[in-house]
């Protein structure tokens, strides 16, 4: 079965199945500050949902709420069709929600395999099972078609930005993540490293994983996203399939919170 057939089947299933993640009326206040206001958002499995918005729009607050760092002031988080209460990041991780922040939370003094198993190291007779770690880490990287690293014993401190993102994504896959949230994954990367990361994001979605990608870079959004949601002053002012937007319409929603003209189809804008 070829990749296009698998991708098509995944998207057909997600069209009829409940949303992987659904946010309904999510609000978050910090004293007098209303960081989020009645946010509704659907995130399907097997698709990349781009989350865009200007600085201060509420993107970070939203993903930290989904990640369990903060509880919403009001509203409901629905996971695989049922309401859930995320009291901590551990609750989110137990469900299968992994967040990859810009700092990636990698340890430069450890190698790739050690980083991928950090906090979940296997043991055999009370001794760290290095062989199992190495085999599993290599297999996961191969499944994600990550071929740019020499060895899983290579120190993370020696890796490029794109390679480091690859290790962080592989760690999420190894943890059986169903939803991966990525915060500006291509920030400060060069052209080739950006493409490496975008290809990896696309493979995640094609394998049935839901992806939320926070990005200011509209080239990245139009390159890899299936859907887009735009935040403005704590509200989702537009969301839907990427084909319903063009670059200018997203910019207008980001900067003004509204659209003064009909959007051109994304296919024509790309």
N, C-alpha and C positions, 0 to 999 in steps of 0.2 A: 504494500500500500504506500503510495507516494506522499510527500509532505503536504501537497496541495489538497489531497483527498482528506487527510487527517485534519488539517486546518478547517476545511469546509464542514466536516462532521462535528468538530468541536463547536463551531459557531452556530450550527443548526440546533445542537443540544442546548446551548446557552440561550437561544431565542425562546425556547419553551420552558426552560427550568427557572425556578425562583432565582432572583438576583443573589449573587454570592454575598454582597454587602448592600444594605439599603439604609440610608439615613433619612429619618423623618422628623422634621421640625427641630433639628438640633440647634440649640442656642447655648452660648457660653459667655458668662459675664465675669469680670474681675472688678468687683466694687462697682463704680459707675460706668466702667468701660464695657461696651457690648462688642465682644470680639467676634462672635458668631450670632446670626439672627435667623432662626427658622430655616436652617439649611436642609434641603432635600437633595439626595444624591443616590444614584444607582450605580453599582459597580459589578458588571457581569464577570463570571469566570471566563478564562480563555480570551480576554480582550485587554487592551491597554487603554486605560482612561487617563487622559492628560488633565491635570489640574493646573490652571493658569490664573494669574492675578498679579496685580502690582504689589509692591512692598506694602505691608500693613493690611492686605486684603483679608487675611485670616487663614491662609494656607497652612502655616505651621501649627496654629491652634487646632485646625481641623484634623490634621494627621496625628497630632499628639492625643487628641480625643479618641480617635479610632485605635491608636496604639495603646490606650489604657493609662497614659500618663496623667490625663485629666478627665474627670467625669463631666458630662454635659450638665449645664444648669437645668435644661429641660429638653424634651425630645426623646426619641427612641432609636437605638441602634439594633438593626435586624440582621442577623447572621444566618445564612442558609435557610431563610424563611421563618426564623423564630427570634423573638426579642432576647437580647442579652444585656447584661450589666458588666462592664469592663472596669473593675476596681483597680487594676494594676497592669503593667506590661506583661506580667506572667499570665494573666487571664487571656490577653490577646494572643500571646504565643501559644497557649494551650489550644485555642481555637484554630490556629494556623495562620495568624497575622504576623508578618515580620516587617519591621520598618528599618530601612537602610538610610541613616542620616548622612549628611555630607562628610562628617569625620570618619565614617565607616566603622568605627569602633574596632579597628584591627590593632594587633600588637606587633610593632615593627621588629622586636627582638625574637619573635617566634617565626617558624616556617609556615608555609601554606597549610599543610595538613594540621598542624597544631592550632592554627587560627580557626580552621573549619570545624574543629571539635572542641573549641574553647568552652569550658564549663560543662561539657558532656563527654569527657574523655572515657573511652572504654578501657576496662582493666581485665587482666587475666591472672587469677591467683594473687590479687591485690597489687599487681604490677601493671603499669601503663602498657596497653597493647598497641605498640607503635606500628606493627605490621598491619593490623586491621585498619588503623587510621590512614596509613599510606595507601592501601589498596582502595578503600572507600573514597578517599579524597581524589585519587587519580581517576576512578570510575566516574565520579560526579562531574569532574571537569571535562572528561571525554564526552559524556552525554550532552553537555552544554556546548560542545564543539569549541572549547577553550584550548587553543593550541599554541598560545603565545608565551606560555611559561615553560622553562626548561625542565623543572622538576618540582614535585610537591614538597620537596625538602628545601626549596629555595626560600631564603628569609624574605618576609613580606616587606621589610624595609628596603629591599633592593628592587622592588617592583615599580612599574610605571603606574600612572593614575588609572588607566584603563584596566590594567591587570589587577590592581587592587579592588576595583569595582567588581571584576569578575570573581575574585575570591569571596567578596561579601555576598554576591548573588548565589554562588555555589554553596556557601554556608546556609543560606536560607532554604535552598533546595534540599540540602541534606537534612534540614530540620522539618521537612515535609510541609513547607509553607503552602497555603492555598491562596493567600493574598500577599503580594510583596509591594510595599510602599517605598518609592525611591525619591529622595529629596534632591533635586537638581543633580542627577547622576552624571551629567557631562560637563558640569562647571569646571572651568580651568583646564579642560582636556584639549589636545590638539585634534586635527581632523581625523587622522587614522585611529586614534584612541577613542574618539567620539563614535566613530562607526562601529568599532568593536563592541562598545557598550550598547549601542542601539540594536545591533544584531542579537546580542544576548537577551535584551528585553523582548525582542520579537519572538525568540525561541521560547522564552518563558511562557508567553501567552499562547503560542502555538501548541505547547504541551498542556494547556488547560489551566494554567495558573492565572489568576486575576492580577493585574498590575495597575497601581496608581502611580503615575509619574508626574511629579511636580516639576514644572519647567517654565522658564521665561523664554526659552529658545524656540521660536515658532518653526524653525527649520526642523528641529528634533520632533516637535509635535506632529508636523505634517508628514514626517518621514516614517513614524512608527505607531502613532496612536490610532485607535479605532473610534474612540469617543473623546469628547472634550467637555469640561465643566469650567466655567469662568466665575471666579469670586471677585466681588467688588464691595468693599466696606463691610465685610462679614456676611454677605448674602451671595447665594448662587444666582447670578443674573442671566445665565444661559447655560444650557447643557443639552447634549444629544450626540448623535453620530457625527463624526468629523466631516462627512460629506455635506452636512448642512451649513458649514462655515467656510469662510475664506480668511486669509491672514488679516485683512483690514477689519473685518467684522470682529475678530477676537480682540484686536488692539482697541477698537472702540468700546467693546464691553469692559475690557480691563481698565480703561482710563476714565470712562464716563458712566459705566453701568447700564448703558442702553445703546441701541442701534438706530441710526437715523435713516437707514436705507436697507433694502433687501440684500441678504448675503449672496455672493456668487458661489456656486458649488465648489467644494474644495478641489475636486478633480481638475476643474478649469484653472483654479488659482495656483495649483501646484505646478 
